[in-house]
């Protein structure tokens, strides 16, 4: 299995277990799905004794149900938003500058040059979809001290109003085999 991590925050963002494709050299699309996850709570772990204390207001079987999008739940994304399209554009451009600085520092000049050539078109496509998008960050979003660099802005749209599609900048990811 391959886990894709944010190069700045270290957050795990997705794995190859999810249906995905690289739509071009710079963008991954990952397909999520609505899910309902059940978690059993064992009161004995907390010193509880259901037979002595009664059932209370919780479900009789001690089950907690959480619904949402599988990738959001599993990787503990934090939903975020922007007051305006202009705010989103500024935040995304700041993130892109951070990625380009990283590529330059890593000596990845060929990738950087190709990305600079295609960035405006990629950025334009996402900006046009602003009203239809939801935005997320990884669970921590910020990298370790002293740099505290901001992590990736994860964008999602809905394909055919049924399936959530998440968009990741490939240059902001590192793949780790598990």
Buried (B, 14 or more C-beta within 10 A) or exposed (E): EEBBBBBBBBBBBBBBEBEBEEEEEBBBBBBBEEBEEEEEBEBEEEEBEBEEEEEEEEEEEBEEEEEBBBBBBBBEBBEBEBEEEEEBBEBBEEBBEBBBEBBEEEEBEEBBEEBEEEBEEBBEEBBEEBEEBBBBBBBBBBBEEEEEBBBBBBBBBEEEEEBBBBBBBBBBBEEEEE
